[in-house]
Amino acid sequence: MLKRIAVMTSGGDSPGMNAAIRAVVRVAIHEGVEVWGIYNGYAGMYEDNMVKLESRSVGDILHRGGTFLGTARCEIFKTLEGRQKAAENLKRRGIEGVVIIGGDGSLTGAQLLSELGIAVVGLPGTIDNDIWGTDYTIGFDTAINTVVEAINKLRDTASSHGRVMVLEVMGRNSGWIAMTAGLAGGAEQILIPEMTVNLDDLCTKLSKSRDAGKKYSIVVVAEGVGSAVTIGEKIAKDTGLDTRVSVLGHIQRGGSPSVFDRILASTLAEHAVMALISGISNVLFGSKNGAVVAIDLVDAIGHKRTIDTSTFRLATLLSK
């Protein structure tokens, strides 16, 4: 049984990371295991920037967005020499395993770290909801609620002025945010990188909607499709419709985590700690059909999660 573990957050921050850290620390302490916090992800591991955490160290953070441990990119960890130094820092402190909270890149780093004799368990912390093997990632629910709130507000002004509102949301390689929030927000058009986008067809559809009596339209664009500004300019030019563009940006990453994200983070973190201190390594804990599941880490990072085409079809159907 492991007696000393660490916890860290890596990559882009997501609401619920603090809830996960809190659960890791308190569950581990309850089990008689010492916990260390690694500041700024793999950069802190490489720089030996760590601190012992007590139960009170994670008080008053459950409701806070972001991550109090910080997060950063670390190019040197991508090298074998960088990973070896990071692993040596852990071993020198007697840290036998690490709970790593992050997205695809962070989990890839976890797998590489495990090859140097450090036990690792991952938690899917990313607003993109693009981790294979889990239905939901920590932070996704909060992010899509932020986007839906923005759509609701844009709809008010769009209806008042009879405009087309183009909203750009995060999702370089994944359309989960745009698709899910677009469906929930009643967007007339949703553009995601997983689906072929024909801007001429988009303009034709918007023109037909206007001719059919539709007073305004909301277009949600995942950033991976292209610049919403460029798309908005084309819509205005080709249709003659009064068009405005909003880029939501990093607002989607912040904010107090939703109830769903707090519970998801806490539940997955408990399972991660119990697995890690029992000697289980190289797994990711996620949620599938409402149940907590353990996913082989190699499988999780080796597969790409595809978009739910039935949800996209429904969003298209209901937007008419």
N, C-alpha and C positions, 0 to 999 in steps of 0.2 A: 504494500500500500504506500502510495506516494505521500510524503509528509510536508513537502514545500512546493507550491506551484506559483505561477505568475499569470496575470491577465493583461491583455493589451488590446487596443483598437488600432486599426490600420486602414489606409486608403481614405476614401471620402467619408465624411461623418454622416451619420443618419440618426434620426430621433429614435430613442430606445436603447442606444448604446450605453448610456449611464445606468439605465434600469438593469441591463445585462451585467455590467460590472458590479453593481450593488449586490445582485443575486449571487454571483460567483463568490464574492468576498464573504458574504454572510453564511452561505451554505457551507463553504469550505471551513470557516472557523467553527461552525456548529459541529463539523465532523472531525475537529481537532487538527486541521491542516493549516499551515501558515501560508499566507498569501502575499505576494509582492505585485505591485503595479508597475508596469513599464510605460514610461512617458514617451509620447510621440512615436508609437509603433516600432517598426524595425530599426528606425534611426536611434531610438532610445535603447534598444537592445544592443545595438552595435556600440553605442557610446557609453554603455553601462549606466544609463540614467534610469534608476529604479528606486522604489521606496517600499518599505513594508507597510501593508494596509491593515488597519483594524476595523472593527465593525463601525465605529464612529467616523472613520475616514470616508465612508460612503453614505453618510447621513445627508438628507436634504438634496439628493440628486435625482431621485426617481422621476420627478416631473420636469427635469431640465433636458432640453435638447442638446445636441452636440455630444462631446465626450470630455469629461474633466481630466482624463489622462492625456488628452491631446492625440493628434494623428498627423502623420507627415509621410511624404514619399521618401524613399531611401534607395538611391541608385547603387550605392556600394554593396547593399545586401544582395543585389543581383549577381555579385561575383562570389566565387567559392571562398576567397580570402575573407570577404566581408561576413559571410555566413559563419565561417569558422570562428572568427573573433566574437561574433554575437553569441554563438553556442558556448564558447569558453567563458564568457561573462556570466552566463546562466549557471554553468557548472561550478564555477568558482564560488558562487553564492549558495550553492546547494539546491538550486531550483531544478526540479526533475521534469516538470511538464508545464505547458503553457496553454491557456485558453485564448484563442485568437479570434477576435470579432472583426469581420470585414467582408469585402466582396471577393470577386474572382482572383484578382491579383494578390490580395492578402492571403487567401487560402492556398494559392500556388506557393507562396513563400513559406507557409506552414508545412507543406509537403516536403519542400527542400530542407527545411530545418530539421524535420524528423529523420532525415537521412544522416544527420550528424549526432544522433543518439538522444535527442530531446523528444519526449512524448508530447503530442499536440492534439488538441481537439478544437474544431472550428465552430463558429456560430455565424450564420449568414446576416451580416450587417451592411445593407445597402438599400437605398431607396429605389433602385432600378428593378428589383424583383426578378433578377435574371440568373439566379443560382439554380443549377440543375438539381432535381431531387426534392425540392421543397416548394410547397404552394405559395408560401409567403416568406419574405425576408424582413428582418427587423428594420423598420423605418418606412416601408412602402405604404402602409395604411395612412400614416400621418401625412406623407408627401401627397398622396392622391386627394386627401381631404383638403389640403392647402390649394391644390389645383382646382378642385370643384368650387371652393369658395371664390377663387379668382374668376372662374367661368360665370358664377352667379352674379358677380358684380359687373363683369363686362356685359352680360346680357341686359342689365338695366340700362346701361348707356347705349348699347347697340339698338335696343328697341326704341329708345327715345329719339334717336337720330336716324334710324333706318340704315344702319351701317353693317358692313362686314367686319367682324373682329377676328384677327388672326392672333392666336396665342401660342407662343413657342414654349415648350416644356422640356425638361431634361430627358435624355435617352439617346445617347450617341449611337449605341448598337442595339438598343432594346426599346420596343414601343409599348411596354406594359403601362407606364405612367400615362401616356397619351391615350391609349386605348381604353383603359379602365376609367380614368377621369372623364374622358370624352363621352363614354357611355352614360356614366352617372350624372354628368352635367348637361346631357342632351345636345351635344355639339352636332351641327349639321354635317360637318366633314372632319374626318380624322386621318392624318397622314403619319404613317409609321415606316421605319426603315425596312421592316420585314415584308412589306407589301409594295408592289410596283406603283410608283406615283407618276401620274401623267397630269402635269399642270394645265395643259389645254383642256383636258376632260374636266378638271376641277372647275375651271372658269366657266365652261359650258353648263355644268350642273348648277353653279351659283346663279348664272343668268336665267336658267330655266326656273329656278326657285323664285326669283324675283318676278318673272313673267307670270308665274302661277299664283302670285299674291303674297309670297313670303316677304315680310317687311325687313327682316334682318337675318344674318347668319353668323354662327360661331364656327371657326375653323381652328382645330387644335393640331399643332405640328410638333412632332418629336424632333429635337435638334439634329438628329442623325439624318433627317431627310434633306435638310438645307436651312438656310437662313430664312426666318419668318419675314424679315424685312424685304428680302428679295421676292419671296412669294407674294407678300402683300402688294408690292409694286406691280407685279404682273397681273394680279387680280384687278387692281384699280385701272390699269392700262387696257386690259383686254375686255373688261366688262363695263367699265364706266361707273361701277359701284363705289360709293364712298367707303373707303377701307382704312382701318387703323390697325396698328400692330402693337402687341405687348409681349415683351420677353420676360418671363417670370424669373428665370435665373436661380440663384442660390437661395432665394426665399424658400424654395421647395425643400431644402436640406434642414432648415431650422424649425424652431417652434417646439412647444411642449408635446411630447409623444402622446398619441391617442391611447385610449384604454386598451385597444387591441394590441398595440405595439408594446405597451408596458407588460401586459400579461404574457405575450409571446416571448419577449426578451427574458423575462424572469423564469418562465417555464423551461425554455431551452437551456438557459444557463444552469439551472439546477441539474438537468440531465448531463450537461457537459462536465460539471464538477464531479458528479458521482462516477461517471465513466473514467475520467482522467485519474482520479485518486485510486481507482480500482485497477489501474494499469492498462486501461484501454486507450489506444492511440490511433491516429490517422482516420478519424471519423469526423463528420459534420452532422450536427443535430439540426433538424428542420421539422416542418409541419406538413403532413400529408393527410388529406381527408379528415382534418380535425385531430389527428393523433401525432404525437411526437415520434419521429423516426430517426434512426441512425443511418447515415449515408456514407459509404466509403469515400474518403477524401479524394482518392485518385479518380473515381467515377465522377464526383462532383465537379472537379476542375477539368476533366477530360471531355465532358459533354457540354453542349450549348443548349440552354433552355429555349425552346421554340415558343412562339406566341400562340395563344389560344384562339384559333381561327373562328371557332363558334361564337366567341364573345365579340370578335371584330365584326362578324356577319350580323349579329344582333344589333350592334351599335349602328351599322349601316342601314339595316332594315327600319329601325325606329326613328332614324333621322329624317325620313321622308315627309 
